Each structure stands twice: as structure tokens, then as C-alpha cells.
């Protein structure tokens, strides 16, 4: 996430040289593309942490430090 980023609420995922932006509410890819396996892992992680992602989005829009979110185990 970036401070004061554009709507809709989203996060950026990076895997090697590939990047994608995911809508937090729908988990749709807004821009970019990841390999299938990485995309599946991002969707799994984001579905588990949607509330935390939305909280971090709010913090980032207020220029406040965001909270770390646990990775998949």
C-alpha cells in the first residue's frame, strides 16, 4: 500500500518481475498480472486478512503508519 493512493481501496502484490493491484473489497485484479500460483496465494492471503487490509488502507489514507499483516504459513 502507498500513502494517499487512488481509490478504490487496493493493495499491490509483487512476485519476481511481475506486479498486480488487487481491489480489497472484491479481490479483483485492477491492473497487472501474476503467475497463476502466486495469484492463488495472494487471493488466499487477502481473503484471510481483508479486515486488516481495509484498516491499513484507512491508516494509509490518513498518512498514518500501517500495521504489518502476517504472511501465509
C-alpha positions, 0 to 999 in steps of 0.5 A, a space after each residue: 500500500 502507498 500513502 494517499 493512493 487512488 481509490 478504490 481501496 487496493 493493495 499491490 502484490 509483487 512476485 519476481 518481475 511481475 506486479 498486480 493491484 488487487 481491489 480489497 473489497 472484491 479481490 479483483 485484479 485492477 491492473 497487472 498480472 501474476 503467475 497463476 500460483 502466486 495469484 492463488 496465494 495472494 487471493 488466499 492471503 487477502 481473503 484471510 486478512 481483508 479486515 486488516 487490509 481495509 484498516 491499513 488502507 484507512 491508516 494509509 489514507 490518513 498518512 498514518 503508519 500501517 500495521 504489518 499483516 502476517 504472511 501465509 504459513 
